[in-house]
Amino acid sequence: MFAQAIPNLKFRFIWLALGYSLVSLVVYLSLTSTPVEMAEAFLHQDKLFHAFAYFVLMAWFAQIYHDKFQRNMVAVVFIFMGVALEYFQSFDPARMAELADMIANTLGVALGFYLSLTNGKNGLVKLEAWFK
């Protein structure tokens, strides 16, 4: 039932629009000169946020693209995006690029990729099944 390489999602356009909105939010938050300031509850808390953001991106698009090639390309694009955005931060005097952030971004993509290898990739398919 859920084994399709490209699931037949009834609300595919909405899911893609939400996904690209999430991508836009990550790009904006990564490049804005006035980043969100949060009090750190523990050391390197921001790395956890980086990993979580990229986990969400990868996990979201892995639910839309089940095909192995597409899933791999999504992972490559998000890893490249995470590295590139960190590099672009170095051009803003209010920001700084960190290798640790690049690693956290990549770890988030890897965790989302791992989820795509499980039945967790069928969240949107199952959600849509409720609306039939």
Secondary structure, DSSP 8 states (H G I E B T S, - for coil): ----SS---TTHHHHHHHHHHHHHHHHHHHH-SS------SSTTHHHHHHHHHHHHHHHHHHHH--SHHHHHHHHHHHHHHHHHHHHHHTTSTT----HHHHHHHHHHHHHHHHHHTSGGGGHHHHHHHTT-
